[in-house]
Amino acid sequence: MNTRPALDVSQLPAYVFGPRGLMWWGTMGIVAIEGTMFVILMTAYFYVRLYVPEWPPNLPPPDLFYGTVNTLVLLMSAVPNQWVKRAATRQDLHAVRLGLLTCLAFAAAFLVLRAYELTALNCSWDTNTYGSAVWMLLGFHTFHLVTDALDTVALTALMFTRRIEGQRFVDVSENADYWYFVVGVWMPVYGVIYLAPRLL
C-alpha cells in the first residue's frame, strides 16, 4: 500500500486579498447580479419610452442641480475609497480607520443630498409609469447606498475594537470594491434619469 505523506498547509495564510480569496468572488457575484437588475430596470424605462409620445409625459424633466451635485460627490468619494483600499491591503490600521471615517462622511453627504434629490424629480412614484420607472431606479440605487453605508459603519466599528483580525482588512478591501460598483452604476442611472428626458 502506497501512502503519501499528508500535505502540510499550516503555513498557508488564513486570508488573502483579491481574486485568490472567496470574499472577492462573492463580491463580484453580487455585483454581477445587482448590475443585471440595473440593466433590467433601465431597459424597462426605455421600453415604456417607446410607447409614450411625450417624454416625460405631461411633466418637466427632473431638476439637474441635486442630481449633478450628488454625482460630483459620488465621484469624489472614489478618492478616499481607493485610499482606504490600499491602506487595507497594507494592513495599516490607522490609515484604514481614518479612511473609513472619511468614506462615511461622503456616504452621509450623498444620502442627505439624495433626500433633496427626491424632491426635485417633479413626479411621485405613483404619478404615472414614467414616475414609477424613475423612482424604482433611484430607489434601487439608494438601497445600495444605504446598505453599503451600513456595512461601512459596521466595519468602522470593528476596526476600532481592540481585537483586529487580518480578515477584517480583507472585508474593508471588498467593501471598497463594492463602493466602486455603487459609484460606477450611478453614471448610467444618472444618464437615464436626468439626460434621457432632455435628449430623447
Secondary structure, 3 states (H helix, E strand, C coil): CCCCCCCCCCCCCCCCCHHHCHHHHHHHHHHHHHHHHHHHHHHHHHHHHHCCCCCCCCCCCCCHHHHHHHHHHHHHCHHHHHHHHHHHHHCCHHHHHHHHHHHHHHHHHHHHHHHHHHHCCCCCCCCCHHHHHHHHHHHHHHHHHHHHHHHHHHHHHHHCCCCCCHHHHHHHHHHHHHHHHHHHHHHHHHHHHHHHHHHC
